[in-house]
Amino acid sequence: MHYTIQANVRNGRTSYNDCVMARPKLPEIDKLKKRVRKRYPGSYCVQNSIGEYYIEWQSENLNDTFLMENSSSEIEAWKQATITAKHEQHINRTHPLKALMSQEQKNQNKERITRRIRKI
């Protein structure tokens, strides 16, 4: 267990009585996996016949999505996958059809609500 002692300064006095348990740090690869799997649940690392690594999700290579090359190590593959997830999130956020899609969704919700009101 790792403990960190915090110094509290109150009224000009310093007290070292408070002991707070520090959260154990995850290895870098676990952080990367967690970040990627948040966007792509069930993704995993694959090594091809040449010895290069890539992340696969729903039977597709995530590097192919943004025309990235496969990497030489597993940790580099997870780093590339985080970049892919970040780029996809930015594209989805600023996509020109997003406003149109959200307007259609609003119209569908209005229709659903009016149908429910009519039943009452």
Backbone hydrogen bonds, N-H to C=O, Kabsch-Sander energy under -0.5 kcal/mol:
donor,donor_aa,acceptor,acceptor_aa,energy
4,T,20,V,-2.3
6,Q,4,T,-0.6
6,Q,18,D,-1.5
8,N,6,Q,-0.6
8,N,15,S,-2.4
10,R,8,N,-0.7
10,R,13,R,-2.6
13,R,10,R,-2.4
15,S,8,N,-2.6
15,S,13,R,-0.5
20,V,4,T,-2.2
20,V,18,D,-0.5
22,A,2,H,-1.5
30,D,27,P,-0.5
31,K,27,P,-1.7
32,L,28,E,-2.3
33,K,29,I,-2.5
34,K,30,D,-2.3
35,R,31,K,-2.2
36,V,32,L,-2.4
37,R,33,K,-3.0
38,K,34,K,-1.1
39,R,35,R,-0.8
39,R,36,V,-0.7
40,Y,36,V,-3.3
43,S,40,Y,-1.5
44,Y,56,E,-2.0
46,V,54,Y,-3.2
48,N,46,V,-0.5
48,N,52,E,-2.8
51,G,48,N,-1.1
53,Y,71,S,-3.2
54,Y,46,V,-2.2
56,E,44,Y,-3.2
57,W,60,E,-2.4
60,E,57,W,-0.9
62,L,55,I,-2.6
62,L,60,E,-0.5
64,D,61,N,-0.8
65,T,61,N,-0.6
65,T,62,L,-0.6
66,F,62,L,-0.7
67,L,64,D,-0.7
68,M,63,N,-3.1
71,S,53,Y,-2.2
77,A,73,S,-1.7
78,W,74,E,-2.0
79,K,75,I,-2.0
80,Q,76,E,-2.4
81,A,77,A,-1.9
82,T,78,W,-1.8
83,I,79,K,-1.7
84,T,80,Q,-2.4
85,A,81,A,-2.5
86,K,82,T,-2.3
87,H,83,I,-2.7
88,E,84,T,-2.6
89,Q,85,A,-2.1
90,H,86,K,-2.1
91,I,87,H,-2.5
92,N,88,E,-2.6
93,R,89,Q,-1.9
94,T,90,H,-1.6
95,H,91,I,-0.5
98,K,95,H,-1.6
101,M,97,L,-2.8
102,S,98,K,-2.7
103,Q,99,A,-2.0
104,E,100,L,-2.1
105,Q,101,M,-2.2
106,K,102,S,-2.2
107,N,103,Q,-2.3
108,Q,104,E,-2.4
109,N,105,Q,-2.3
110,K,106,K,-2.4
111,E,107,N,-2.4
112,R,108,Q,-2.4
113,I,109,N,-2.4
114,T,110,K,-2.6
115,R,111,E,-2.2
116,R,112,R,-1.8
117,I,113,I,-2.1
118,R,114,T,-2.2
119,K,115,R,-1.4
120,I,116,R,-0.8
120,I,117,I,-0.6
